[in-house]
Amino acid sequence: MGDGGLPAPSPAASPAASSAPSAASTQATAAVPSAGSREQSPSQPAALDAAYSPNQRFPSLCVEGWRDLNHSYSLVNQWQLSEFLKLPLRLRHRDLPPFSPNWNRHVHASGLPPEVVEQLMAIPEPEADEPFDAVYRIAFPIDLSVGSDSRLFVFATSEYGVSDGMLVGKSVEAFNASDAVSLITPSSWSRLGFAQAGFLPEKISVIPHAVDPQCFYRVESDLREFYRQLFGFGPDDFVLLSIGALTTNKGIDLLLSAFEALKRKAPSLKLVIKDQSLLYKRSLSDVLREMLLRGGQGLPSEEMLGDIVIISENLDIEALRSLYNSCDAYVSPYRAEGFNLPPLEAAACGLPILVTAGGSTDDYFSAELGLQIDSQYHQWEGLHALDPSLDSLIAGIEQLMASAGAWGGEDGSRLVHQRFNWEVIAQRLLARMALG
């Protein structure tokens, strides 16, 4: 599992350079931990059976999107569906084509427990002309077209803003003029991107993402040490973690430069990158090559690359939780994100987080969870992004290393579980659709 990006208005990848450092030495072969789990698969509640009874009237919802894919839109859809199944709803799901025809659940599976996936895949397809109180669409490109008399709520994120190719089915002007369709987005940053593109702010609702406390939690110290041993981390190692596609908006180049600067004076520092190369075919080698073509400033040496662990395979929930708990801090010097869920999952597992200030994570960040990276806000041609300070990023990592335990921990995990859990957020989503 992991956080996936969508196409961003950034320059195309630079051509290969034969002198670029090889990332082959960074490939990890660490065993994926497998230990006792406390996650519980939701059982089929009696309310769901009642919801399908023709003699009773329950709110009806048709969700249109992706299931069982290791992409953020699909994962969010599945977490929300899991909560919807616990409620008295007449629920249907219409599968939409994935963004890439090469994405499929056999190669890019979500990582949710098999019994949960089976339950989600068992949600019936809507029948022809079946009426619903609301339709909730969560897929990309952003399709604003209304296909029935039902009220339509479209989930969408804007990272840099709204660029060519993101919208289909209806223009911004037609969207603004229609009472039948509304937008739902997970952060104030994302809402600003849509508003700057001409969407009426009053037609955009911000409903954040969340975590499942039964899946993302802080483990006991002995289990944490067991996990660290399986990943090959020593007792004195300070391990940074970053999860997501290695696209420009994620700021991985900045993280590598900070790692290079700190590694010279902190030999025990390690970096784990869980990428999305199976989805996007973009690897660390691509990032290193582009850094080299820009002059090579901050480029880690071959020796330093040996302390960078790359994980490219899909991870299930248990393995992802063990990865979070094995590391010492989560770092995300992003330039533009629609929400950025992995830092929230990391915080739920007790990790201190270091994230860019001024962006989407402002909606859930609090001082108990960690530190923020200073940034500058930039706009151009209707788009926007942040420029995180490399000096602030380096200083933040140094603070985390010097004051381990000052942020996150049990208090941070509890805060996330209380404020950002899918049960509460799903209720907010249904309330927005007047189904709660």
ZAMARGU-4260 file (C-alpha; in steps of 0.2 Angstrom, whole numbers, plus 5000, padded with zeros to 4 digits):
<rodrens>
0) 5000/5000/5000 | 5005/5018/4999 | 5001/5035/4993 | 5000/5037/4975 | 5000/5053/4965
5) 4991/5058/4949 | 4998/5067/4934 | 5005/5084/4939 | 5009/5099/4928 | 5028/5096/4931
10) 5042/5094/4917 | 5044/5077/4909 | 5057/5066/4916 | 5074/5070/4909 | 5083/5058/4897
15) 5094/5045/4904 | 5112/5050/4909 | 5125/5036/4908 | 5135/5044/4922 | 5121/5044/4935
20) 5123/5035/4951 | 5115/5018/4951 | 5101/5014/4964 | 5104/4996/4962 | 5114/4995/4978
25) 5099/5003/4987 | 5087/4989/4984 | 5082/4980/5000 | 5079/4962/5002 | 5073/4963/5020
30) 5060/4951/5025 | 5042/4958/5027 | 5037/4956/5045 | 5023/4944/5049 | 5017/4944/5066
35) 5001/4944/5076 | 4989/4957/5071 | 4974/4965/5080 | 4965/4971/5065 | 4947/4965/5064
40) 4938/4962/5047 | 4921/4970/5048 | 4907/4957/5048 | 4892/4958/5038 | 4880/4968/5050
45) 4862/4964/5052 | 4858/4982/5046 | 4865/4979/5029 | 4854/4964/5027 | 4839/4975/5032
50) 4845/4988/5020 | 4842/4977/5005 | 4824/4972/5011 | 4811/4978/4999 | 4799/4982/5013
55) 4810/4995/5022 | 4816/5012/5016 | 4834/5016/5019 | 4845/5029/5012 | 4852/5023/4995
60) 4869/5027/4989 | 4879/5022/4973 | 4898/5023/4974 | 4907/5024/4958 | 4926/5021/4958
65) 4940/5009/4960 | 4941/4994/4971 | 4956/4983/4977 | 4970/4994/4969 | 4985/5001/4977
70) 4981/5019/4973 | 4976/5032/4985 | 4959/5035/4977 | 4955/5016/4977 | 4962/5015/4995
75) 4951/5029/5001 | 4936/5022/4992 | 4938/5005/5001 | 4941/5013/5018 | 4925/5023/5016
80) 4915/5008/5009 | 4920/4997/5024 | 4912/5010/5035 | 4897/5012/5024 | 4894/4993/5025
85) 4891/4995/5044 | 4877/5007/5042 | 4859/5005/5036 | 4861/5010/5018 | 4856/5002/5002
90) 4873/5002/4995 | 4879/4999/4977 | 4895/5000/4968 | 4899/5003/4950 | 4917/4999/4945
95) 4925/5013/4934 | 4940/5010/4922 | 4957/5013/4931 | 4967/5028/4925 | 4979/5016/4917
100) 4973/5001/4908 | 4989/4992/4915 | 4983/4994/4933 | 4974/4978/4939 | 4970/4970/4956
105) 4981/4955/4952 | 4997/4965/4951 | 4992/4981/4960 | 4982/4974/4974 | 4976/4986/4988
110) 4984/4975/5002 | 4968/4975/5013 | 4965/4958/5021 | 4957/4945/5009 | 4941/4944/5019
115) 4939/4963/5018 | 4942/4963/5000 | 4930/4949/4997 | 4916/4959/5007 | 4920/4975/4997
120) 4919/4966/4980 | 4903/4958/4985 | 4894/4975/4985 | 4881/4973/4971 | 4882/4983/4955
125) 4868/4995/4952 | 4854/4989/4941 | 4849/4998/4925 | 4840/5014/4930 | 4840/5010/4948
130) 4836/5026/4958 | 4848/5033/4972 | 4847/5047/4984 | 4865/5051/4980 | 4879/5045/4969
135) 4897/5047/4975 | 4910/5046/4962 | 4929/5044/4966 | 4940/5041/4951 | 4952/5050/4939
140) 4950/5060/4928 | 4937/5070/4937 | 4921/5067/4928 | 4908/5080/4932 | 4894/5073/4921
145) 4878/5069/4929 | 4871/5053/4922 | 4854/5051/4932 | 4842/5061/4942 | 4852/5057/4958
150) 4862/5071/4966 | 4880/5069/4962 | 4895/5071/4973 | 4912/5070/4965 | 4928/5067/4975
155) 4943/5075/4968 | 4960/5082/4973 | 4971/5096/4966 | 4989/5096/4970 | 4996/5110/4959
160) 4979/5115/4954 | 4968/5111/4940 | 4978/5107/4924 | 4974/5101/4906 | 4966/5084/4906
165) 4960/5083/4924 | 4942/5087/4920 | 4930/5078/4909 | 4911/5077/4906 | 4907/5095/4911
170) 4915/5112/4911 | 4919/5122/4926 | 4905/5135/4921 | 4893/5121/4918 | 4897/5114/4935
175) 4895/5130/4944 | 4878/5132/4936 | 4871/5115/4941 | 4862/5111/4957 | 4864/5093/4954
180) 4883/5091/4956 | 4895/5096/4971 | 4913/5093/4974 | 4921/5085/4989 | 4940/5087/4992
185) 4950/5082/5007 | 4960/5098/5012 | 4959/5116/5012 | 4974/5117/5000 | 4965/5106/4987
190) 4950/5117/4989 | 4960/5132/4985 | 4967/5124/4970 | 4949/5121/4963 | 4943/5139/4968
195) 4958/5147/4959 | 4953/5137/4944 | 4935/5145/4944 | 4925/5132/4954 | 4913/5141/4966
200) 4920/5139/4984 | 4902/5136/4991 | 4901/5121/4980 | 4917/5113/4987 | 4916/5104/5004
205) 4932/5099/5013 | 4931/5082/5021 | 4947/5075/5027 | 4954/5057/5025 | 4957/5047/5041
210) 4965/5031/5047 | 4958/5015/5054 | 4963/5013/5072 | 4962/4994/5071 | 4975/4995/5057
215) 4987/5009/5061 | 4993/5009/5079 | 5008/5010/5090 | 5015/4993/5095 | 5024/4988/5111
220) 5043/4991/5112 | 5047/4972/5111 | 5037/4970/5095 | 5045/4986/5088 | 5062/4979/5091
225) 5058/4963/5082 | 5052/4972/5067 | 5068/4983/5067 | 5078/4967/5067 | 5068/4960/5052
230) 5071/4976/5042 | 5090/4975/5047 | 5090/4991/5057 | 5103/4992/5072 | 5099/4998/5089
235) 5108/5014/5086 | 5101/5018/5069 | 5090/5033/5067 | 5078/5028/5052 | 5068/5041/5042
240) 5053/5035/5032 | 5045/5042/5016 | 5031/5033/5007 | 5023/5038/4990 | 5026/5040/4971
245) 5043/5047/4967 | 5035/5062/4958 | 5042/5080/4959 | 5028/5085/4970 | 5033/5073/4984
250) 5050/5082/4986 | 5061/5066/4987 | 5075/5076/4979 | 5075/5088/4994 | 5074/5073/5006
255) 5089/5065/4997 | 5099/5081/4998 | 5095/5083/5017 | 5100/5065/5019 | 5117/5068/5010
260) 5120/5083/5021 | 5117/5074/5038 | 5124/5058/5034 | 5142/5065/5034 | 5140/5069/5052
265) 5127/5056/5058 | 5134/5039/5051 | 5119/5030/5060 | 5106/5039/5049 | 5096/5028/5037
270) 5082/5032/5025 | 5068/5020/5019 | 5058/5025/5004 | 5043/5015/5000 | 5039/5020/4982
275) 5025/5017/4969 | 5036/5011/4955 | 5024/4997/4951 | 5010/5009/4947 | 5020/5024/4939
280) 5036/5015/4933 | 5047/5029/4941 | 5061/5024/4952 | 5074/5031/4963 | 5086/5030/4948
285) 5075/5042/4939 | 5076/5055/4954 | 5095/5053/4955 | 5097/5055/4936 | 5087/5071/4936
290) 5097/5078/4951 | 5113/5074/4942 | 5107/5083/4926 | 5103/5099/4937 | 5121/5099/4943
295) 5122/5085/4956 | 5121/5097/4971 | 5115/5087/4986 | 5117/5070/4977 | 5121/5056/4989
300) 5137/5046/4986 | 5137/5028/4981 | 5142/5024/4999 | 5128/5034/5006 | 5116/5026/4994
305) 5120/5009/5003 | 5110/5016/5018 | 5095/5020/5008 | 5082/5005/5008 | 5070/5005/4993
310) 5054/4995/4995 | 5044/4994/4979 | 5033/4979/4981 | 5015/4980/4987 | 5013/4979/5006
315) 4998/4973/5015 | 4991/4982/5030 | 5001/4972/5043 | 5018/4974/5034 | 5014/4993/5031
320) 5010/4994/5050 | 5026/4985/5054 | 5036/4997/5043 | 5029/5013/5051 | 5033/5005/5068
325) 5051/5001/5063 | 5056/5018/5059 | 5060/5033/5070 | 5052/5048/5060 | 5042/5051/5045
330) 5048/5065/5033 | 5038/5073/5019 | 5046/5089/5011 | 5032/5090/4998 | 5028/5104/4986
335) 5010/5100/4983 | 4998/5087/4989 | 4979/5084/4989 | 4980/5077/5007 | 4996/5067/5010
340) 4989/5052/5020 | 5005/5043/5024 | 5011/5055/5037 | 4994/5054/5046 | 4996/5035/5046
345) 5013/5036/5053 | 5007/5048/5067 | 4994/5035/5071 | 5008/5023/5073 | 5017/5034/5085
350) 5030/5041/5073 | 5035/5060/5075 | 5032/5068/5058 | 5041/5082/5048 | 5030/5090/5035
355) 5030/5105/5024 | 5021/5120/5032 | 5007/5129/5022 | 5000/5114/5012 | 4987/5101/5014
360) 4995/5093/5030 | 4990/5110/5039 | 4973/5103/5041 | 4978/5089/5052 | 4995/5094/5059
365) 4997/5099/5077 | 5012/5102/5088 | 5010/5086/5097 | 5014/5076/5081 | 5030/5084/5076
370) 5038/5098/5066 | 5035/5108/5050 | 5047/5113/5036 | 5047/5132/5032 | 5041/5135/5014
375) 5037/5149/5002 | 5021/5149/4992 | 5022/5151/4973 | 5009/5154/4960 | 5010/5153/4941
380) 4997/5152/4927 | 4983/5147/4938 | 4993/5134/4947 | 5002/5134/4964 | 5015/5125/4974
385) 5026/5126/4989 | 5045/5128/4990 | 5051/5119/5006 | 5067/5126/5014 | 5081/5113/5013
390) 5089/5122/5028 | 5073/5120/5038 | 5071/5102/5032 | 5089/5098/5038 | 5086/5107/5055
395) 5070/5098/5058 | 5078/5081/5055 | 5092/5086/5067 | 5079/5091/5080 | 5070/5074/5079
400) 5086/5065/5081 | 5092/5075/5096 | 5075/5075/5105 | 5068/5057/5101 | 5052/5055/5110
405) 5047/5073/5111 | 5034/5071/5098 | 5022/5058/5093 | 5022/5042/5103 | 5006/5036/5112
410) 4999/5054/5114 | 5001/5057/5095 | 4993/5041/5091 | 4978/5044/5102 | 4976/5061/5095
415) 4975/5055/5077 | 4963/5040/5082 | 4951/5053/5091 | 4951/5066/5077 | 4954/5057/5061
420) 4946/5040/5061 | 4936/5033/5046 | 4921/5030/5057 | 4919/5048/5061 | 4924/5054/5043
425) 4912/5042/5034 | 4898/5050/5045 | 4903/5067/5040 | 4903/5062/5022 | 4886/5054/5023
430) 4879/5070/5032 | 4886/5080/5018 | 4876/5070/5005 | 4861/5071/5017 | 4861/5052/5020
435) 4867/5052/5038
</rodrens>
